[in-house]
């Protein structure tokens, strides 16, 4: 790719086939931290449309209609992708390739198909082809695939919070075209055991910190994860030791061990309630010589399917809504008081893989559902 | 220290105070791998004596009398030390220093006091001051404080095995002047669990390898270590997890974990019996998804105190013999069919510390006991 190509990618055509638009978005590499060229292209495309108020913060772009409708919906998606595959011959890379109606390349499912749907809707509104029954706020943001504190959506809340109000939100993360409501929360904790070091030939002079953690592991292993019904959806929880490390040498009684625990909890619980739940499971395995410390926590998001806008969306899209297990940015919308669902083309299990791909028809169907609902 | 000093240390005086000889040995740095100058000095000192057959392999030296006695004893000790302390002001360093009748410096207890006793006995025999009632084989060897396969004693067995026969052996490792019989064996095993990786938000799609190891830790934590009486000595055993590691990332169900286990077992057990014992303790915690693998094993050494030479040694030295818990090179003698005990000046708990020291009188008393027994 020449220098000129990098600085001036082909302008995005919002009026053609949304599958072609998906491929055009995928041809512009946008690994987290390098979203600039793609954000520029999106900005340029939106700037050519009528009736959209635009704002930008770094590589995060906001566009909104002001039609005076009774309701406002937000359509949100991130511009960045995880890094390109390093495996030779992997197809989940840049540029994209189409084979038998399937688009292969980085971002195919996560989530340039969804972004293409957002842009296509914006284009139809801007060109007067769609007269939406609700006002629409579009958000395209950077740094989703990295540390949460870098999130462009988070920055936008700080800088343009007053423009972000909405009655309902749709995050176009891949859900295979099914509505996935809300998301589970996630909390990370460390069970840290301490003991007294000693030579292992005179073990009785020490206290074994690894042995001390046995009960923590036993409680986790014996725990039966719950399924919690929230607003009609069944959120399956999980509670796991995800990492463990302890000991210093093969002839030394270990004086410390750390068990890293991850609890994915239903959106009916707050992070504080989630911590309480884990403490309840571990019981007296936590105590002298073993402390439990929260290192990170993020609330989930209730599905909000009881809201009239959500109900009409589910009806328009069809199918049975499912719960979302992984944490997504719907939790950020939820924190703003906006009930939100995940709905987008592509299989979430293909995200981040060497074989990332999405069917052209899946993107087209997602756009059709969206425009049908907004008409 | 000048270059000339390094190449030509003061010749060792075997005829003076054995405490002074200890200090002279300590003034010649001999961290494992750098035993050359000390081995040269020992070789030079022994070469000047009558009636000793000498042999050398690298920095390991053998010297033996051939007086035609009915019994032969071996006095063995290593020339190397662990590295010098890095803490500023630490006294367990080079050169040595004497304060109030205590010698401070690297090797004070482990084990230049013992080596000084060996050399002093050789000197007395060589100069005709001691007419020993038993033939004596002296072994001074390198690389004891490092990986067992580097051991100079091991090399000597290969190259001069025919010169190593003896009825009884004394290893002059520090025992505070008490006879410590034999030593425990040591076996290292790894319990390796396997599972299936999955995203921690969809944990039910995986199998948690850390949870799978809970029962191994529980069995180890609940195990009551045995004390085993062998030839009148009580060998205290220990069985411990010494290191643990598992998991790859905070949001991934771990697909493997390794628990490193160290079992210190009484000298009445073979390594194979030790492995069997550990398998018995772990029971059905080992099985599908969790294998147990032996990574290293070294037999212990029976105390051999029932042997007449040993009995007379214990009587001459006085006091109640104790078992040796840590693995020492008496196990190498035991493997050669030579019953052996540990007996030397200094406190083993000071070995390798920043404050390593030995009382001058402790070295002198050890020499007195040795010569009394040999007279």
Interface residues (C-beta under 8 A of the other chain):
Chain A: X184 X186 X188 X199 X200 X201 X202 X203 X204 X208 X210 X211 X212 X213 X214 X215 X217 X218 X220 X221 X225 X236 X238 X239 X240 X241 X242 X243 X244 X245 X246 X247 X248 X249 X250 X251 X252 X253 X254 X257 X259 X260 X262 X264 X325 X326 X327
Chain B: X184 X186 X188 X199 X200 X201 X202 X203 X204 X208 X210 X211 X212 X213 X214 X215 X217 X218 X220 X221 X225 X236 X238 X239 X240 X241 X242 X243 X244 X245 X246 X247 X248 X249 X250 X251 X252 X253 X254 X257 X259 X260 X262 X264 X325 X326 X327
